[in-house]
Amino acid sequence: MSENTTKETQISSEFQNLQSSYRLNGRNYLKWSQIVKTFLKGKGKISHLMDNPPSPEDPKFTLWDEEDSMIMSWLWNSIMPEVCGPYMFLVTAKDIWDAVRQTYSKVKDAALIYEIKTKLSMTKQGNMMVIEYYNTMKSFWLELDYYQDFKMQCSDDAVILKKYVERERIFEFLAGLNIEFDQMRVQILGKESLPSLNEVFSVIRAEEGRRAVMLDAPNTEGSAMLITNSRNMGDAMNGAEVGKIEGKKFPKDDLFCNYCKKAGHTKETCWKLHGKPPRMGIQMESVKRTCTLNKFRRDNP
């Protein structure tokens, strides 16, 4: 097998791996076209999609024709069978590319723009991390930019439009955030001059990280405190019945929690406030078994 043939086989395999997740199905033209263009440009073959073929008399025509046939097969294989039919009998890769673009590009298609805007308005953070939510919104924005295709006659107008679009996207991004970011929303919108979209995203993501650390700290401290208290209680009950200390009832009824408004414990050991330690049940069972064993030894000297 020649070196050129081996190279072309490797390229073909790479292309098949790339397009397997984004075969053209009639609804994903934008992503499909980006994958195809980027791949062929990286392999130095983008001219097959953009330029007219050389004449048959050109000495380079045979080599070009072989490469073009290979690219045609790649394009056919990157299109779902149910939509590939109209392109099977075209004679060059450029013919296929242009025909697909004319069918599916839908630049300035009002219905498609409306669909994207509807998806944007319905997108909320929900269970997503901030970066996942932001990337979802950004994907819609990029599609919208492609399909709206604004062309400004004046450079000043282009700058104004860019600022307006970014401002609207800041509002859309903030509107879909979860309620825990309300304070950050107020701070950002209260600024005399809005920061950029990237800056807003960075601030919100940093706040998400800070909240994750701060919310985790009380649970850790509370769990450690409860474990310490349970151990101290076990030491106090050693040699006495559960619920008694030195022959007197443990003053459990005298305790009251100001947090959950229930008797029997204090705010410092409230499970609703601090969380129940994962091994609390095991430790309490151990305390009970120790107390029972001590009682048995006293009763049976």
C-alpha positions, -999 to +999 in steps of 0.1 A: +000+000+000+015+034-010+022+061+015-006+084+000-031+056+002-023+049+038-026+086+046-059+090+029-072+059+048-062+075+081-079+108+071-110+089+061-111+071+095-106+104+114-135+120+095-158+091+102-150+094+139-157+131+139-190+131+121-205+100+138-219+122+166-231+150+142-245+134+110-267+158+092-303+151+100-320+182+087-320+200+120-283+203+129-268+219+098-249+246+117-229+222+138-225+197+110-211+223+086-187+236+112-173+201+118-169+194+080-153+228+073-129+227+102-118+191+094-112+197+057-094+230+064-071+212+088-063+186+061-057+213+035-087+202+014-112+230+020-108+242-016-129+213-027-159+229-011-151+265-021-134+265-055-145+254-089-128+223-103-099+225-127-105+218-164-101+181-175-071+193-196-053+205-165-024+181-156-035+182-120-071+172-128-067+135-122-052+139-087-079+165-079-107+142-092-095+114-070-094+136-039-128+151-048-143+116-051-130+107-017-144+139-001-178+133-018-179+099-001-171+115+032-199+140+028-224+113+018-214+092+049-218+123+071-255+127+061-283+106+075-297+082+048-332+096+050-320+131+039-291+120+016-310+110-014-311+144-033-273+146-031-263+112-043-261+120-080-242+153-078-208+153-095-185+172-072-180+178-035-187+215-040-220+206-057-230+186-026-219+213-002-237+241-020-269+220-024-270+211+013-263+248+023-291+260+001-315+235+017-306+238+054-287+270+061-319+290+066-302+323+072-328+349+083-354+321+086-380+337+109-395+304+122-360+290+131-350+323+148-383+322+168-376+286+178-342+295+192-355+325+210-382+304+226-357+279+238-336+307+252-365+321+272-373+287+286-338+277+296-332+279+334-303+268+355-322+243+375-299+214+385-271+225+361-238+239+373-233+275+364-208+266+337-232+241+322-260+266+322-238+293+306-225+270+279-261+260+270-271+296+267-240+304+247-247+276+222-282+292+215-266+326+212-241+314+186-269+298+166-289+330+168-259+351+156-256+328+126-292+328+115-299+365+121-268+375+101-269+413+108-249+434+084-242+469+095-234+496+070-216+518+095-189+507+119-203+528+147-237+511+143-219+477+145-204+487+179-237+499+192-255+467+181-228+446+197-232+464+231-270+461+229-269+424+221-244+417+250-266+437+274-296+416+264-277+384+269-266+395+304-302+399+313-311+365+298-283+348+317-291+364+350-329+358+346-324+320+344-301+317+375-314+299+406-328+319+435-296+316+456-279+341+432-305+368+438-281+390+458-255+388+431-282+397+405-290+428+425-254+438+428-246+434+391-278+452+379-272+480+405-239+490+389-238+523+371-222+505+341-229+468+334-198+446+333-192+424+302-210+391+298-177+372+304-172+392+336-207+385+348-202+348+342-169+349+361-185+366+391-214+342+393-192+312+389-169+325+417-199+330+439-210+294+432-176+281+443-177+303+474-212+291+484-202+255+480-173+259+504-192+280+529-223+257+529-201+226+534-182+240+564-211+242+590-221+206+582-186+194+588-183+213+620-217+203+632-210+166+625-178+168+644-195+185+674-222+159+675-197+130+674-178+146+703-210+151+723-220+115+718-187+103+730-189+125+761-224+112+768-211+077+765-184+084+790-209+099+814-232+068+811-204+043+816-213+024+848-249+037+849-281+029+831-289+046+799-306+079+808-291+081+843-260+097+858-249+089+893-283+074+902-303+104+889-323+108+858-304+125+830-320+160+829-331+155+793-366+170+799-349+202+811-333+207+777-350+228+750-338+237+714-345+273+704-340+263+667-365+235+661-386+244+692-384+208+706-374+195+740-348+170+748-317+187+733-302+221+727-295+242+696-258+232+698-267+195+692-298+200+670-297+176+640-321+198+620-295+226+622-262+207+621-272+175+603-271+140+616-235+125+615-234+094+593-220+072+621-241+086+649-264+056+650-235+032+652-219+051+681-251+053+701-257+016+697-221+011+710-229+033+740-261+014+748-243-020+746-215-008+769-240+005+795-260-028+793-228-048+798-218-027+828-253-031+844-251-069+839-217-070+856-230-050+886-261-072+889-240-104+886-208-099+905 
